Amino acid sequence: MGHHLVQQLAKTYNIVGLVRATKNLKRLKVGQITLCSTDEPLNEVFDRYRPVGIIHTATKYGRTGESVSSLLDVNVDLPVRLLELAQKYNSKIFINIGSFITQGKGYNYLQDYALSKQQCSQWLRLIANKASTCKVVDFTMHHPFGPGDSESKFVSYMLKAIKEKPAFIDLTPGEQKRDFIYVADVVSAIELTLTQSDNLQKPYTQTDLGTGLSYTLRYFQKLLGSVRNTKLNFHLENCPIAEMRLLKQKLFLTYLHLGG
C-alpha cells in the first residue's frame, strides 16, 4: 500500500518517508519521496521537515518467529513516538492504519500482533485526548488488494492460479466472510482525511476502512469464474496460505496487472 500512497500524495505534498530497511523500495520512483531511516533521531527528522501530517503504515506480524519486543517496537513504540513528536511540532493530523484483526474474528495464530495493534490504538487515544494539538484518525483497515500486491496474498494467489489453470485449488470450506477494499480506494480515503483534517471535531477518531460489505469464499468462487470465463475445481480441505481473503470489487483490474 505504501507505494500507492506515495504515488498519489506526491502530486500534492512533499513526501518524507521513514523506513526501517532499504530493501523492497524499488517501486518508489526517484524524486517522489525523501527517505529517512528510523535509526536517525526522530526529533531531528521532525525538526528538519516540520510535517503537517503523519501517516503510520508500518507493521510487523510476527509470522516468522520475531520476538514480542520487536513487535511492540514497530506496532506500539514507533507510532507512539511519532504522535508525541507530531504534537510537539504542531502537525495537524496523525493517521494510523490499524487492522480488523483486533476485532477478534479468527486469526488466533496472530494473537501477539492483534494485541499489539489493540494497545497501539489505546495509547493513541490516550495521548490524543491529553493534548488536542494534533488530531488522530485511527483506521481499522480490512482487506486491501490491488496491483503490486504480494503473490502470497489471497487475491493475487487466486488470480495467478486462474492464469495457470490448475486442475484443483486447495481451499478451506469457504464460510469465512471478509470485506475487501481496492487499494486505490484506501488511498482516496486517506487523502480525503488529510484534506479534511481541519474539520475534525474530536482529538481522536476511530473508524473502519472498508467497503462495509462482506462476502463468503463460496461467493468468491463465482467471481473467479467471471474474471476469465474459467471454470475451476476446488479441494475445500486445505489452505495453502495462512490468510483467507475474499474479493469484492475491481478484481479484473488486479488480474490485468498479473498479465491476464
Secondary structure as a PSIPRED ss2 file (coil, helix, strand):
# PSIPRED VFORMAT (PSIPRED V4.0)

   1 M C   1.000  0.000  0.000
   2 G H   0.000  1.000  0.000
   3 H H   0.000  1.000  0.000
   4 H H   0.000  1.000  0.000
   5 L H   0.000  1.000  0.000
   6 V H   0.000  1.000  0.000
   7 Q H   0.000  1.000  0.000
   8 Q H   0.000  1.000  0.000
   9 L H   0.000  1.000  0.000
  10 A C   1.000  0.000  0.000
  11 K C   1.000  0.000  0.000
  12 T C   1.000  0.000  0.000
  13 Y C   1.000  0.000  0.000
  14 N C   1.000  0.000  0.000
  15 I E   0.000  0.000  1.000
  16 V E   0.000  0.000  1.000
  17 G E   0.000  0.000  1.000
  18 L E   0.000  0.000  1.000
  19 V E   0.000  0.000  1.000
  20 R C   1.000  0.000  0.000
  21 A C   1.000  0.000  0.000
  22 T C   1.000  0.000  0.000
  23 K C   1.000  0.000  0.000
  24 N C   1.000  0.000  0.000
  25 L C   1.000  0.000  0.000
  26 K C   1.000  0.000  0.000
  27 R C   1.000  0.000  0.000
  28 L C   1.000  0.000  0.000
  29 K C   1.000  0.000  0.000
  30 V C   1.000  0.000  0.000
  31 G C   1.000  0.000  0.000
  32 Q C   1.000  0.000  0.000
  33 I E   0.000  0.000  1.000
  34 T E   0.000  0.000  1.000
  35 L E   0.000  0.000  1.000
  36 C E   0.000  0.000  1.000
  37 S E   0.000  0.000  1.000
  38 T C   1.000  0.000  0.000
  39 D C   1.000  0.000  0.000
  40 E C   1.000  0.000  0.000
  41 P C   1.000  0.000  0.000
  42 L H   0.000  1.000  0.000
  43 N H   0.000  1.000  0.000
  44 E H   0.000  1.000  0.000
  45 V H   0.000  1.000  0.000
  46 F H   0.000  1.000  0.000
  47 D H   0.000  1.000  0.000
  48 R H   0.000  1.000  0.000
  49 Y H   0.000  1.000  0.000
  50 R C   1.000  0.000  0.000
  51 P C   1.000  0.000  0.000
  52 V C   1.000  0.000  0.000
  53 G E   0.000  0.000  1.000
  54 I E   0.000  0.000  1.000
  55 I E   0.000  0.000  1.000
  56 H E   0.000  0.000  1.000
  57 T C   1.000  0.000  0.000
  58 A C   1.000  0.000  0.000
  59 T C   1.000  0.000  0.000
  60 K C   1.000  0.000  0.000
  61 Y C   1.000  0.000  0.000
  62 G C   1.000  0.000  0.000
  63 R C   1.000  0.000  0.000
  64 T C   1.000  0.000  0.000
  65 G C   1.000  0.000  0.000
  66 E C   1.000  0.000  0.000
  67 S C   1.000  0.000  0.000
  68 V H   0.000  1.000  0.000
  69 S H   0.000  1.000  0.000
  70 S H   0.000  1.000  0.000
  71 L H   0.000  1.000  0.000
  72 L H   0.000  1.000  0.000
  73 D H   0.000  1.000  0.000
  74 V H   0.000  1.000  0.000
  75 N H   0.000  1.000  0.000
  76 V H   0.000  1.000  0.000
  77 D H   0.000  1.000  0.000
  78 L H   0.000  1.000  0.000
  79 P H   0.000  1.000  0.000
  80 V H   0.000  1.000  0.000
  81 R H   0.000  1.000  0.000
  82 L H   0.000  1.000  0.000
  83 L H   0.000  1.000  0.000
  84 E H   0.000  1.000  0.000
  85 L H   0.000  1.000  0.000
  86 A H   0.000  1.000  0.000
  87 Q H   0.000  1.000  0.000
  88 K H   0.000  1.000  0.000
  89 Y C   1.000  0.000  0.000
  90 N C   1.000  0.000  0.000
  91 S C   1.000  0.000  0.000
  92 K C   1.000  0.000  0.000
  93 I E   0.000  0.000  1.000
  94 F E   0.000  0.000  1.000
  95 I E   0.000  0.000  1.000
  96 N E   0.000  0.000  1.000
  97 I E   0.000  0.000  1.000
  98 G E   0.000  0.000  1.000
  99 S E   0.000  0.000  1.000
 100 F H   0.000  1.000  0.000
 101 I H   0.000  1.000  0.000
 102 T H   0.000  1.000  0.000
 103 Q H   0.000  1.000  0.000
 104 G C   1.000  0.000  0.000
 105 K C   1.000  0.000  0.000
 106 G C   1.000  0.000  0.000
 107 Y C   1.000  0.000  0.000
 108 N H   0.000  1.000  0.000
 109 Y H   0.000  1.000  0.000
 110 L H   0.000  1.000  0.000
 111 Q H   0.000  1.000  0.000
 112 D H   0.000  1.000  0.000
 113 Y H   0.000  1.000  0.000
 114 A H   0.000  1.000  0.000
 115 L H   0.000  1.000  0.000
 116 S H   0.000  1.000  0.000
 117 K H   0.000  1.000  0.000
 118 Q H   0.000  1.000  0.000
 119 Q H   0.000  1.000  0.000
 120 C H   0.000  1.000  0.000
 121 S H   0.000  1.000  0.000
 122 Q H   0.000  1.000  0.000
 123 W H   0.000  1.000  0.000
 124 L H   0.000  1.000  0.000
 125 R H   0.000  1.000  0.000
 126 L H   0.000  1.000  0.000
 127 I H   0.000  1.000  0.000
 128 A H   0.000  1.000  0.000
 129 N H   0.000  1.000  0.000
 130 K H   0.000  1.000  0.000
 131 A C   1.000  0.000  0.000
 132 S C   1.000  0.000  0.000
 133 T C   1.000  0.000  0.000
 134 C C   1.000  0.000  0.000
 135 K E   0.000  0.000  1.000
 136 V E   0.000  0.000  1.000
 137 V E   0.000  0.000  1.000
 138 D E   0.000  0.000  1.000
 139 F E   0.000  0.000  1.000
 140 T E   0.000  0.000  1.000
 141 M E   0.000  0.000  1.000
 142 H C   1.000  0.000  0.000
 143 H E   0.000  0.000  1.000
 144 P E   0.000  0.000  1.000
 145 F E   0.000  0.000  1.000
 146 G C   1.000  0.000  0.000
 147 P C   1.000  0.000  0.000
 148 G C   1.000  0.000  0.000
 149 D C   1.000  0.000  0.000
 150 S C   1.000  0.000  0.000
 151 E C   1.000  0.000  0.000
 152 S C   1.000  0.000  0.000
 153 K C   1.000  0.000  0.000
 154 F H   0.000  1.000  0.000
 155 V H   0.000  1.000  0.000
 156 S H   0.000  1.000  0.000
 157 Y H   0.000  1.000  0.000
 158 M H   0.000  1.000  0.000
 159 L H   0.000  1.000  0.000
 160 K H   0.000  1.000  0.000
 161 A H   0.000  1.000  0.000
 162 I H   0.000  1.000  0.000
 163 K H   0.000  1.000  0.000
 164 E H   0.000  1.000  0.000
 165 K C   1.000  0.000  0.000
 166 P C   1.000  0.000  0.000
 167 A C   1.000  0.000  0.000
 168 F E   0.000  0.000  1.000
 169 I E   0.000  0.000  1.000
 170 D E   0.000  0.000  1.000
 171 L C   1.000  0.000  0.000
 172 T C   1.000  0.000  0.000
 173 P C   1.000  0.000  0.000
 174 G C   1.000  0.000  0.000
 175 E C   1.000  0.000  0.000
 176 Q C   1.000  0.000  0.000
 177 K E   0.000  0.000  1.000
 178 R E   0.000  0.000  1.000
 179 D C   1.000  0.000  0.000
 180 F E   0.000  0.000  1.000
 181 I E   0.000  0.000  1.000
 182 Y E   0.000  0.000  1.000
 183 V H   0.000  1.000  0.000
 184 A H   0.000  1.000  0.000
 185 D H   0.000  1.000  0.000
 186 V H   0.000  1.000  0.000
 187 V H   0.000  1.000  0.000
 188 S H   0.000  1.000  0.000
 189 A H   0.000  1.000  0.000
 190 I H   0.000  1.000  0.000
 191 E H   0.000  1.000  0.000
 192 L H   0.000  1.000  0.000
 193 T H   0.000  1.000  0.000
 194 L H   0.000  1.000  0.000
 195 T H   0.000  1.000  0.000
 196 Q C   1.000  0.000  0.000
 197 S H   0.000  1.000  0.000
 198 D H   0.000  1.000  0.000
 199 N H   0.000  1.000  0.000
 200 L C   1.000  0.000  0.000
 201 Q C   1.000  0.000  0.000
 202 K C   1.000  0.000  0.000
 203 P C   1.000  0.000  0.000
 204 Y E   0.000  0.000  1.000
 205 T E   0.000  0.000  1.000
 206 Q E   0.000  0.000  1.000
 207 T E   0.000  0.000  1.000
 208 D E   0.000  0.000  1.000
 209 L E   0.000  0.000  1.000
 210 G C   1.000  0.000  0.000
 211 T C   1.000  0.000  0.000
 212 G C   1.000  0.000  0.000
 213 L C   1.000  0.000  0.000
 214 S C   1.000  0.000  0.000
 215 Y E   0.000  0.000  1.000
 216 T E   0.000  0.000  1.000
 217 L H   0.000  1.000  0.000
 218 R H   0.000  1.000  0.000
 219 Y H   0.000  1.000  0.000
 220 F H   0.000  1.000  0.000
 221 Q H   0.000  1.000  0.000
 222 K H   0.000  1.000  0.000
 223 L H   0.000  1.000  0.000
 224 L H   0.000  1.000  0.000
 225 G H   0.000  1.000  0.000
 226 S H   0.000  1.000  0.000
 227 V H   0.000  1.000  0.000
 228 R H   0.000  1.000  0.000
 229 N C   1.000  0.000  0.000
 230 T C   1.000  0.000  0.000
 231 K C   1.000  0.000  0.000
 232 L C   1.000  0.000  0.000
 233 N E   0.000  0.000  1.000
 234 F E   0.000  0.000  1.000
 235 H E   0.000  0.000  1.000
 236 L C   1.000  0.000  0.000
 237 E C   1.000  0.000  0.000
 238 N C   1.000  0.000  0.000
 239 C C   1.000  0.000  0.000
 240 P C   1.000  0.000  0.000
 241 I C   1.000  0.000  0.000
 242 A C   1.000  0.000  0.000
 243 E C   1.000  0.000  0.000
 244 M C   1.000  0.000  0.000
 245 R C   1.000  0.000  0.000
 246 L C   1.000  0.000  0.000
 247 L C   1.000  0.000  0.000
 248 K C   1.000  0.000  0.000
 249 Q C   1.000  0.000  0.000
 250 K C   1.000  0.000  0.000
 251 L H   0.000  1.000  0.000
 252 F H   0.000  1.000  0.000
 253 L H   0.000  1.000  0.000
 254 T H   0.000  1.000  0.000
 255 Y H   0.000  1.000  0.000
 256 L H   0.000  1.000  0.000
 257 H H   0.000  1.000  0.000
 258 L C   1.000  0.000  0.000
 259 G C   1.000  0.000  0.000
 260 G C   1.000  0.000  0.000
